[in-house]
């Protein structure tokens, strides 16, 4: 009975609930060695201006979790993640960002988080561990650059990003894309 009910892979716990929505997410991921330091190397600054010129760094993700272990070249290295957010409607709420390592986060050019703990990521708006939730306002159709620096990376490493309302519900749809305008 369960095999028939959940043949599409989604569990629908209540008869009137809609199917889960998976936002399309495009990221650029840049490993940076310890020798290069923590300041963004030139290739990361260039990617913020011309993201289409870095197809080898592109990663498509189907949901809020991004597994990053395969991008760590050596324990302790840094990873930069880059995308642009936009919504179809005005949004006032929070962005939740958490990883199993320390991180610094910028929305457009404004630093909004500088977390240096090493707690295990707990992606829940009401008790985010290994990161935090930050208030955010988005205007419909306007793209906002999201740049993250994950420091002291070791495997396994998971990263989570989601937009949500004050009541903890997630916002859908949100587009994470590599088109900056």
C-alpha positions as CSV (number, residue, x, y, z in Angstrom):
1,X,0.0,0.0,0.0
2,X,2.8,2.4,0.9
3,X,4.6,1.7,-2.4
4,X,1.6,2.6,-4.3
5,X,0.8,5.7,-2.2
6,X,4.3,7.1,-2.3
7,X,5.4,5.9,-5.8
8,X,6.6,9.4,-6.7
9,X,9.0,9.4,-3.7
10,X,7.1,12.1,-1.6
11,X,5.3,11.3,1.6
12,X,2.0,13.2,1.9
13,X,1.2,13.2,5.6
14,X,-2.3,14.7,5.2
15,X,-4.7,14.2,2.3
16,X,-5.2,17.9,1.6
17,X,-1.4,18.8,1.7
18,X,0.2,19.8,-1.6
19,X,3.3,18.2,-2.9
20,X,6.7,19.5,-1.6
21,X,8.1,22.3,-3.7
22,X,11.8,22.2,-4.6
23,X,13.4,25.5,-5.5
24,X,15.8,25.5,-8.4
25,X,19.2,26.5,-7.0
26,X,22.3,27.4,-8.9
27,X,25.5,28.0,-7.1
28,X,29.1,28.8,-7.9
29,X,31.5,27.0,-5.5
30,X,35.2,28.0,-5.2
31,X,37.6,26.0,-3.1
32,X,40.4,28.3,-1.7
33,X,43.5,26.8,-0.1
34,X,44.9,27.9,3.3
35,X,47.9,29.4,1.5
36,X,45.6,31.8,-0.4
37,X,44.2,33.2,2.9
38,X,40.6,34.2,3.6
39,X,40.4,37.4,1.4
40,X,38.4,36.6,-1.8
41,X,40.8,35.8,-4.6
42,X,40.5,37.6,-7.9
43,X,38.5,34.7,-9.5
44,X,35.8,35.2,-6.9
45,X,35.6,38.9,-7.4
46,X,35.4,38.3,-11.2
47,X,32.6,35.7,-10.7
48,X,30.5,38.3,-9.0
49,X,30.7,40.5,-12.1
50,X,30.7,37.7,-14.7
51,X,29.2,34.5,-13.3
52,X,28.7,32.9,-16.7
53,X,32.5,32.8,-17.2
54,X,32.8,30.1,-14.5
55,X,30.8,27.1,-15.7
56,X,33.3,24.6,-14.1
57,X,32.4,26.0,-10.7
58,X,28.6,25.7,-11.2
59,X,26.5,23.3,-9.1
60,X,22.8,22.7,-9.4
61,X,21.0,21.8,-6.2
62,X,17.4,20.6,-5.9
63,X,16.7,21.9,-2.4
64,X,17.9,23.7,0.7
65,X,20.8,21.3,1.5
66,X,24.1,21.4,-0.3
67,X,26.6,18.7,0.4
68,X,30.1,20.3,0.1
69,X,32.5,17.5,1.2
70,X,33.7,16.8,-2.4
71,X,34.8,20.4,-2.8
72,X,37.2,20.4,0.2
73,X,40.7,19.8,-1.2
74,X,42.4,19.8,2.2
75,X,41.0,20.0,5.7
76,X,41.0,23.6,6.9
77,X,40.6,25.1,3.4
78,X,37.9,27.8,2.6
79,X,34.9,27.5,0.3
80,X,33.2,30.5,-1.3
81,X,29.6,30.0,-2.4
82,X,27.9,32.5,-4.7
83,X,24.3,32.9,-6.1
84,X,21.6,35.5,-6.7
85,X,18.2,35.3,-4.9
86,X,14.9,36.6,-6.2
87,X,11.2,36.1,-5.6
88,X,8.1,36.8,-7.7
89,X,6.5,38.8,-4.8
90,X,7.7,41.2,-2.2
91,X,9.0,39.3,0.8
92,X,9.8,40.4,4.4
93,X,11.1,37.6,6.6
94,X,14.3,35.8,7.3
95,X,17.0,33.9,5.5
96,X,18.4,30.9,7.4
97,X,22.0,30.0,6.7
98,X,23.8,27.2,8.5
99,X,26.8,24.9,7.9
100,X,28.9,22.5,9.9
101,X,31.7,25.1,10.0
102,X,32.2,28.9,10.5
103,X,30.9,31.3,7.9
104,X,30.8,34.9,6.8
105,X,27.8,36.0,4.7
106,X,27.1,39.1,2.5
107,X,23.8,40.1,1.0
108,X,24.7,42.3,-1.9
109,X,27.8,44.1,-0.4
110,X,26.5,44.2,3.2
111,X,28.0,41.7,5.7
112,X,25.0,40.2,7.6
113,X,26.7,37.3,9.4
114,X,30.0,36.3,10.9
115,X,29.7,33.0,12.7
116,X,32.8,31.1,13.8
117,X,31.4,28.1,15.8
118,X,31.8,24.5,14.8
119,X,28.4,23.2,15.9
120,X,26.5,20.6,13.7
121,X,24.1,22.4,11.4
122,X,20.5,22.3,12.5
123,X,18.4,23.9,9.7
124,X,15.3,25.1,11.6
125,X,14.2,28.7,11.8
126,X,13.2,28.4,15.4
127,X,16.6,27.1,16.6
128,X,19.3,27.5,14.0
129,X,22.6,26.0,15.0
130,X,25.9,26.5,13.2
131,X,24.8,29.8,11.6
132,X,21.7,31.8,12.1
133,X,18.7,33.6,10.7
134,X,18.9,37.1,9.4
135,X,16.1,39.5,8.6
136,X,15.7,40.1,4.9
137,X,13.5,42.1,2.6
138,X,13.2,41.3,-1.1
139,X,11.4,43.3,-3.8
140,X,9.6,41.3,-6.4
141,X,11.9,40.5,-9.3
142,X,15.0,42.2,-7.8
143,X,18.0,40.0,-7.6
144,X,20.1,40.1,-4.4
145,X,23.7,38.7,-4.4
146,X,24.3,36.1,-1.7
147,X,28.0,35.4,-1.1
148,X,29.3,33.1,1.6
149,X,32.7,32.2,2.9
150,X,32.9,28.9,4.8
151,X,36.2,28.7,6.8
152,X,38.1,25.8,8.3
153,X,36.2,23.3,6.1
154,X,36.5,19.6,6.9
155,X,34.5,16.6,5.7
156,X,31.7,15.8,6.1
157,X,30.3,19.3,5.4
158,X,26.7,20.3,4.8
159,X,25.3,23.7,4.1
160,X,21.6,24.8,4.3
161,X,19.9,28.0,3.0
162,X,16.2,28.8,3.1
163,X,13.9,31.8,3.2
164,X,11.0,31.9,5.6
165,X,8.4,33.8,7.5
166,X,8.3,34.9,11.1
167,X,6.1,31.8,11.9
168,X,8.9,29.5,10.6
169,X,7.2,28.5,7.4
170,X,9.3,28.3,4.3
171,X,8.9,30.7,1.4
172,X,8.4,29.0,-2.0
173,X,9.2,29.6,-4.8
174,X,12.5,31.3,-4.5
175,X,15.0,31.3,-7.3
176,X,18.7,30.9,-6.7
177,X,20.4,31.7,-10.0
178,X,23.7,32.8,-11.5
179,X,22.1,35.6,-13.5
180,X,23.1,38.8,-11.7
181,X,20.5,41.1,-13.4
